[in-house]
Amino acid sequence: MADILASLRSLMASQSPPLDALLVPSEDYHQSEYVSARDKRREFVSGFTGSAGLALITKNEARLWTDGRYFLQATQQLSDQWKLMRIGEDPPLDVWMSDNLQKEAAIGIDPWCVSVDTAQRWERAFAKKNQKLVQTSTNLVDEIWKNRPPAEINPAVDHPLEFAGRSVAEKLKALREKLSSEKARGIIITALDEVAWLYNIRGSDVSYSPVVHAFAIVTLNSAFLYVDKRKVSSKVSSSLQANGIEVREYGAVSSDAAMLASNQLDQATGVNFGQNGVCQNDTCDNDLIWVDPASCCYALFSKLDANKVLLQQSPLALAKALKNPVELDGLKNAHIRDGAAVVQYLVWLDKQMQEIYGASGYFLEGEVTSKKIPNAPCRETMKLTEVSVSDKLEGFRASKEAKTCAELDPNSIYLFDSGAQYLDGTTDITRTVHFGKPSAHEKACYTSVLKGHIALGNARFPNGTNGYSLDILARIPLWRYGLDYRHGTGHGIGSYLNVHEGPHQISFRPQARNVPLQVSMTVTDEPGYYEDGNFGIRLENVLVIKEADTEFNFGDKGYLSFEHITWAPYQIKLIDLSILTPEEIQWLNRYHSKCREILAPSLHKNEMEWLKKATEPVSA
């Protein structure tokens, strides 16, 4: 680690102007939440493997800012060369820079890895002490990364209409109508899931997210895909061309953004222009370029005339979040298959825990008399921990390295957050179980989380309500005991796309106020409670927002409610039934009855017998 920092500092000193500090964010060129191995620059320089964090290297110090999900993990992973900065507790980056760097300090960034929003915020903050944000011509981390993973050539594939539900032509038409209404003549699309959704393509460039590393530019007259052409087969190329999409090399997006700014991109294609390059429709007065400040990198924004940029959330974010009927059917079917897989996993795991550890199992609360039964089958491979594609509790995260995995303890709570990518939908589910005898405290915590989970899922609310307003419903049962959790309560789910999808969310964070919840959106319901170094509890279902059947309709607003599409049992022995209300018990029994009904066709006889036992009706 010391060698990495020394090499970076040497490069920083050789820049023009010499850099007093270098910022290394977690994001790639597309501001992705999850990035490919070769784009994990912040992880490479710091050794911290969490998905969120910002590294700062100065001439004499190295600091890492991260949020509450990762405090414990960062403490364990950072070397003594690094100082952990806890977001919400320690000074934020701009304050620290102002207090600790000299006036007129030069602070370097790779403009491809920083969003417009972030870069402009930093520029404003640093300007208070005449500190300057410097765009480096190359990524300095890449310069010193000797064994950087190579770029993989993974094929792009068509996403068939039977799964997409809307054609590329329909999506482009709707997008161009939106551009025209906002007086924009083009849009630069940088978010990987938006490119994939718009052009009905998928890929495998990022683990667990079926996306392709690509940019897109769409104007009122033409459309472009910027991608390593080696990834595009003749079949996919023909499909794109049939929809008027021209495939160009990935790196060409930079020069094309500049051409778009000077209104030369459409002329260069010869598309839909008459003599002397005069537009043949009535939209030629449109003069703005639409850029999403949260997802567009600063490098591309810098190619544009800032006075002619519409800095606004991409219209594709909301369009993608509003699922069409085909996508909704696909998501429901995917969650049925996924629910069956979760039950099959629990049946297997229940048996393993009893055979290997002498655990009382999923149903009984007996004490474990033996840590491990000698010569038990598979004991050498019994290394299990959280299975997850989302980030809520990093201390309980699974690792590819068996030696770093926590061994499952029959006397402890086990939280598993799992999900899969099916052609017809993306899934995300969390359950928490115990194979021994849970304590009264563990039961009280689990039941409080369950009560919040039920309360949110049963909510009815008027049109126009945002997720910020609903977040409290999941927390109130925990607050009664002085408990809480640091993460948001719900996020959207993609349709064979990213497991975390906006623009809506259910959260205490201000961003949750921005977009109201709407019919056909998906959102998770996932409250939790965590004790560092002890246990973690989370329960997560995916919900679909639908119109509510209410007796009245005050203000003619229309009211909304949630439909559960996740089907897997809650563990009865972790529930303190005395804490549940009669209505909550009724809900639990009704949900478990639907689990049996919906999952039965997908389960073998022994699995169904297990599920029947796991979902037996309960009473206080």
Protein Blocks (a to p, Z undefined) as FASTA:
>chain_A
ZZmmmmmmmmmmmpccddfbdcddfbdfkopabdcfklmmmlmmnopabfbdcddddfkb
ccddddfklmmmmmmmpcfkbccddehkaccfklmmmmmpcehiacdddfklpcfklmmm
mmmmmmmnopacdddfbdfklmmmmklccddddddddddfklnopafklmmmmmmmmmmm
nopabdcdfbfklmmmmnopaddfbghiacddddddddfkbccddddfklpcfklmmmmm
mnopacddfklmmmmmmmmmnopmmmmnopaiaehhiafbfklmpcbdcddfklmcfklm
mmpcfklcccdddfklmmmmmccfklmmmmmmmmmmmmmmmmmmmmmmmmmmmmmnopab
jmbccdcfbfbaghiahklmmccddddfbdfblmlcccfblklpccddfkbccddddddd
dfkbccdddddddfbdcdfklmmmmmmmmmmmmmmmmpccdehiafklmmmmmmmmmmmn
opacfbdfbdcddehiafbdcfbdcdfbfklmmpccdehiacddddddddehiaccdddd
dddddddddfbdghilopaddddfbdcdddfklpcfklpcfklmmmmmmmmmmmmmmmmm
mpcfklmmmmmmmmgccdZZ
